[in-house]
Amino acid sequence: MFELRKVRYREVLHVHELNIEAHKVTCILGESGSGKTTLLQLLNEMITPDDGTILYRGRSIAHMDPVLLRRECVMVPQSPVIFSGSIRDNLGMGLKMSARAPATDDEMRESLRAVCLSKELEEAADRLSGGEKQRLCLARALLMSPGVLLLDEPTAALDEATSLEVLTSITGRARAEGISLIIVTHSRSAADLIGENIIYVHQGKIVSREVVSS
Ligand SMILES: Nc1ncnc2c1ncn2[C@@H]1O[C@H](COP(=O)(O)OP(=O)(O)OP(=O)(O)O)[C@@H](O)[C@H]1O
């Protein structure tokens, strides 16, 4: 799905060759500052490489409209982005910004269930806890049913048990909808639980790539 060839971004990341498969859960592991977020940002053109090529479904992303690419490959950043208003307003915002049809309340509630967030749609989003805000952002992205979800430490604000529960649930939903998941995580146990492919980044280089046999 994504093919990276001789990609360099400043002195931060150098990827000689990397393929990321469609319809799989790919986890990116590595210590803090190794270049994991940079890799995600390159994939939906939040940043552009200094050298090399990145193909998405066989097309160079350099020749694609970045807005269309980001609608197809939706990124959920590390820090939750919450708009003022209710949970419903926040869930609807993603669909609106990506020019998709509005969701019904049932579809919204379903997306909240998928991230294990038991809250009413009318509740004020800015009153949620950090971990709840993070899950609201995940629900908003899931509701958009993108081709690819790029998740940057999506459950960093959650305790381990809730984190694994949410990741398992998201993975199930993504599989059911044919969404490819690319997840940056610090947790080897999370990667072992949900990852079908695991990529290790060390000091800006891909040091290994592991296919997990089920
Ligand atoms: N535009 C830039 N110019 C120079 N250095 C940068 C730039 N962007 C990021 N960096 C540096 O590159 C390194 C990798 O950053 P990145 O955010 O990709 O790490 P990470 O693996 O996601 O870390 P963490 O797990 O702590 O989130 C960091 O040292 C960061 O300061």
The ligand as a Gaussian input file, in Angstrom:
#p B3LYP/6-31G(d) Opt

LIG

0 1
 N       11.576000      19.407000      11.414000
 C       12.510000      18.886000      12.208000
 N       13.769000      19.316000      12.141000
 C       14.733000      18.799000      12.920000
 N       14.501000      17.837000      13.840000
 C       13.264000      17.374000      13.954000
 C       12.196000      17.851000      13.137000
 N       11.074000      17.184000      13.475000
 C       11.426000      16.315000      14.459000
 N       12.725000      16.439000      14.742000
 C       13.497000      15.633000      15.726000
 O       13.545000      14.303000      15.234000
 C       13.523000      13.362000      16.296000
 C       12.406000      12.358000      16.050000
 O       11.151000      12.954000      16.306000
 P        9.808000      12.118000      16.300000
 O        8.721000      13.013000      16.808000
 O        9.612000      11.513000      14.977000
 O       10.135000      10.990000      17.387000
 P        9.245000       9.837000      18.002000
 O        9.941000       8.544000      17.770000
 O        7.844000       9.947000      17.506000
 O        9.313000      10.215000      19.555000
 P        8.249000      10.035000      20.761000
 O        8.111000       8.562000      20.975000
 O        8.927000      10.722000      21.906000
 O        6.972000      10.703000      20.346000
 C       13.351000      14.184000      17.568000
 O       14.617000      14.315000      18.166000
 C       12.840000      15.520000      17.078000
 O       13.230000      16.577000      17.910000

